[in-house]
Amino acid sequence: RLGVCHKTAWFMRLRTLQAIFINIPSFQVKSNSGAQFDEIFFRESFKGTRFDRMSFIPREARKDNVSSKRGISDEQICVITGLNDSNDFFFDVCCRGPLTKEIAISSLKGHLCSGAIINTDENRSYPYVMKELAVATHIATNSKDHTVLKRINNIHGDIRTFFKRFKGVSTRWLHLYLGWYKWRRCFHSAPKEVAAKQIVRGNYQNTWASIKGLLSPFRDALMNPLKC
């Protein structure tokens, strides 16, 4: 419909996502208000990366009949997600592999007011984090009990459905696609003029030339893995 090739259409999408990303409302859990937090994991993806120009390949390409490592491994990217009583959604693409208490504090600091009431799973990092952030009540629930964390678990299912249409998202752009998901939640009932205004007034950070030299998240310049 636009009369451009797939490469140009994708780059137009990327610039649009960067423009609307800065308009996503901030997230906060106020004192005496509640929120649920849990992690969702995505397989690390190098989609769009040209390894033929590199001397080192971090892993072999996945085949359709070969599964990745079972459980939470260093091949997965951890995203902390949250949902407060106002139905505001929070996400942070925070680390490779399991969540640690230092990374959790870094991600949640500034978003939780002292006196907040927080529900999480039984991840061992959360008790220390909630104590450091001075929340009023922290309730840890077994992950097999889907009733307490039902709202945030439903969000995870909705995110998976949203991502299916893209047939894989590069870890490099994971935060933008999650931002797109949150933007849709925030502005789903707004007129189209709102999106047009945000795109026109927004800025994008990458040119086509700069993308080629962009490092992969949680990897150093030699593609060695980094925790965060």
Long-range contacts (C-beta under 8 A, 24 or more apart in sequence): 11-208, 14-173, 14-176, 14-204, 14-206, 15-204, 15-206, 16-199, 17-173, 17-176, 17-177, 17-179, 17-180, 18-176, 18-202, 18-203, 18-204, 18-205, 18-206, 19-198, 19-199, 19-201, 19-202, 19-203, 19-204, 20-179, 20-180, 20-183, 20-195, 20-198, 20-199, 20-202, 21-175, 21-176, 21-179, 21-183, 21-202, 22-202, 22-203, 23-183, 23-198, 23-202, 24-179, 24-182, 24-183, 24-186, 25-88, 25-186, 27-82, 27-84, 27-88, 27-89, 27-90, 27-111, 28-84, 28-88, 28-111, 28-112, 28-113, 29-82, 29-84, 29-111, 29-112, 29-113, 29-116, 29-118, 30-113, 30-116, 31-113, 31-114, 31-115, 31-116, 31-136, 32-115, 32-116, 32-117, 32-136, 33-84, 33-85, 33-86, 33-113, 33-116, 33-117, 34-84, 34-85, 34-116, 34-117, 34-118, 34-119, 35-82, 35-83, 35-84, 35-85, 35-90, 35-112, 35-116, 35-117, 35-118, 35-119, 36-82, 36-83, 36-118, 36-119, 36-120, 36-149, 36-151, 36-152, 37-80, 37-81, 37-82, 37-90, 37-108, 37-118, 37-119, 37-120, 37-126, 37-152, 38-80, 38-81, 38-82, 38-120, 38-121, 38-149, 38-152, 38-153, 38-156, 39-78, 39-79, 39-80, 39-81, 39-99, 39-123, 40-79, 40-81, 40-156, 40-159, 41-72, 41-76, 41-77, 41-78, 41-79, 42-76, 42-77, 42-79, 42-169, 42-171, 42-174, 43-68, 43-75, 43-76, 43-77, 44-75, 44-76, 44-77, 44-96, 44-171, 44-218, 45-168, 45-169, 45-170, 45-171, 45-174, 46-170, 46-171, 46-216, 47-168, 47-169, 47-170, 48-170, 48-172, 49-170, 49-172, 49-216, 50-212, 54-223, 56-222, 56-223, 57-223, 58-219, 58-223, 58-225, 72-97, 72-98, 73-97, 74-225, 77-171, 77-174, 77-217, 77-218, 79-174, 79-178, 80-104, 80-107, 80-108, 81-152, 81-155, 81-156, 81-159, 82-108, 82-111, 82-152, 83-151, 83-152, 83-155, 89-155, 89-181, 89-182, 89-185, 91-175, 91-178, 91-179, 91-182, 93-174, 93-175, 93-178, 93-217, 94-228, 95-218, 95-227, 95-228, 96-218, 96-225, 96-226, 96-227, 96-228, 97-227, 99-123, 99-125, 100-125, 100-227, 101-125, 101-128, 101-129, 103-227, 103-228, 104-129, 105-129, 105-132, 105-133, 106-228, 108-133, 109-133, 119-148, 119-149, 120-149, 121-149, 171-216, 171-217, 171-218, 172-214, 172-216, 172-217, 174-217
